[in-house]
């Protein structure tokens, strides 16, 4: 099976230990993703081996830079479940909340996690609205976002969810230097500090991706995040 071969090879390259049952679970996830993609826009990647590399291995690379054991993670704009669902399969002690504004995607993720036997909270809501809910604001050790928006916008959507001492991890391309510089004001204003910028090669590809790791060092002012129209029109 091309997907499993690419997955196993890439895990070895990343030096990540994953049991046979978990590898099979990821492959079932990939199979269901490609099946559902025929009727719902979930991914532009339709080759099974590329799904393993550019979705699963790309997501799992986070485990090399962030300690996730026993942590609580929110995946903002989770789409088809990346990076949170592969991370949960690889690190069972991780608690995940998958957040997306598209209800159809969230309903599919609820069905999928049920089939996979993976415990996950799946919420259909807008990030800027949920972040104002006291049950979710400052609740998480880690917030992730993958290819959702520019970093200054993402920071306002994600950092309010994070506890002081926790981290926001933005998954970006290697050419994101301008975005990082552009976001420095937002990061500081919202209580964050860039702790690290890590580039890594996605196994089995020539693709270089980048993690921007923002440590939450102070509480986010209560007035943030703003309404999305305001965020987009006047980024911090």
N, C-alpha and C positions, 0 to 999 in steps of 0.2 A: 504493500500500500504506500503510494508516494507520500501522502501526508505524514504517516507515522515514520517513514524512513527519514524524511527531512527534519522532523521533530527530534528524533533520537540523536541524529547527527549533530544538530544545532545545540541540543542540551549538553552534549559532551564538550562542544566548543566553548560554551558558556560556563562549563564546570558546575552545572546544576544537576543535582541528584533527584530523579523523579521515578517513582515506582511504575511497574508495568501497568497496573490498574489505572493509575492517574494519567499515564500516556494514552491509554485506550479511551479514557473519559474525555480528554482533550480532542481526540480524533472523532469521537461521537459528536461532540460540540461542533467541530468543523463540518462534519457531514450534515448536521441539522442546519447549520448556517447556510451552506450552499443550497440545500433543498428549499429553505424558506426564501432565499435570495431570488428565487425564480418568480416569486409573487410579491416580494416586498424589497425595497431598496435598502439592503443592509451593508453590502460591501462591493467595491469595484474589483476586488481580487477574486477570481473564480477558479484559478488553478489550485488543486489541493495542496501541492507542495509549497506554493507561495502563501497560502493561508497559514500553513505551519510556520513559515519564516516570518512573514510581515505582520501577522497578527499574534500568534502564540509566542514565538521566541522574542519578538519585539516587546511584548508585554512582560514576559518573564525576566527580561534584562533588568527590570527595576529591583529584583531581589538581590542583585549584586551591589546595590548602592544604598538601599533602605532596609532596615530591620523591620519586618512586618509581623513577626510572631506575637500573638496576643494583642495586636493593634486593631483599631477600628478605622476603616477606610471608606471614603465617599468618592465615587467616580462620577464626576460632573460632565454631563453630555456623553453618557456611556455608549450611546449608539447600540451596537450589537454585543456589548459587554466587555469592551477592551479599554483598559488593561485589567479591570477588576476581577472578571470571572476566571481567566487563566491564573491570576495570582491566588485566588481563593482555592483553586484546585491544587496548586503547588504548595500553598501554605494553609492547611486546614484550620489552623488556629487564628487566622485572620477573619475578622468580621467585615462584611462588605455591604454597602448601600449603593445600588445602581440607580442613578438619577438621569432621566431624560425627559424632554418636554413632549416627545411623541408617544402618545398612549399606546399605539399599535406595537411599537418596539418594546415597550415595557410589558405589555400583555404577553408578547412572544417570549420575553426573558423569564417571566413567571412560569410559563409552560415548560420552557427549556430547563430551568433550574430544578423544577419538579421532576422532570424525566431523568436528569443527571444525578438527582439526590444531593444537590448542593444547596446549603442554607444561604439565602441571600434576601435582603430587603430590596424590593424593586418599587420605585416611586416615579409616577408620571407627574411632573411639576416643573415649573420654571425655577432655575437656580436662585435668581434674585429674590423670588418670593419665599421659597423654602428657607433661605438663609436668614429671614426675619422671624422664623418660627423658633421659639425658645427651646423646643425639643430637638432642634437640629443645629442651631447656632452654637459654635464653640464645642461641639460634641465629639469631633473626630481627631484622631491622632495624625491622619494622613488624608489629604485631598489630592486626587489626580485628575488630569484633563489631557486628552489626546486629540490634537488637531481640531480643536473646537473653535478657537478665535485667537486674535492677537493677544500677546501676553499681558498688556496693560488692561485689556478687557477681562481676560481670564482671571487675573489676580483679584479683581473686584468681585467676581462671581464665586471664587473658590475660597479665598482666605478667611472670610467670615465663618465658614464651617469649621475651621481648625482651632483646636485648643492652643493656648499659649504654650510654647514648647514643642508643638507639633510641626508638621511640614506640609507644604503644598508642592507637588511635583508636576511640572508642566513638561509634556513630551513634545519635543519640537524637532525641526530639521536642523542640520548642522550649519545652515546659513542664517541663523536666527540672531546674530549679533546685534543688528539694528533693533529688533524687537526687544531684546534684553535691555539695551540702553534706553529705549523709549519707555520701558515699564518701571524704571528705577524709582521714579517719583511715586507712582501708584503703590509699589511694594512698600516703600517707607511709610507713606501716609496710612496704609491699611494695617500696619503693625508687623511687616515682614522684613527680612534681611536675606539677601542672596547668600546661601551657604556654600553652594558648589554648582559648577556647570560641568557636566560629565558627557563626553562624547563616546559613543560605542558603535561598533560595526554589527549590523544585524547578520547573524550566522547564515552562510550560504548565499549571501548577496554582496554587492558592492555598496550597499546603502549605509550611510553614516547618520545616526540619529543622536539627538541631544536631550539630556535631562537637565532642566533648570530646577534646582532644589532650593526652595525658599523656606527658611525657618521662621516660625511665628514667634516674635520676641515681645510683642505687646498686643493688647486688645485692639480689635478693629473698632473704630468709632461707630457709634450706634446708627448713624445716618447712612451707613453703607451696608450692603450694596443699594444703589439707586435703581429706579425703574430702568428697564433695559434700553428703552428709547433714549434716555438721558445718558446712559453709559456709552452707547454707540455714538451718539452725537457729540458728546464732550468727554472723551476718555481722560482719566486722571493723568 
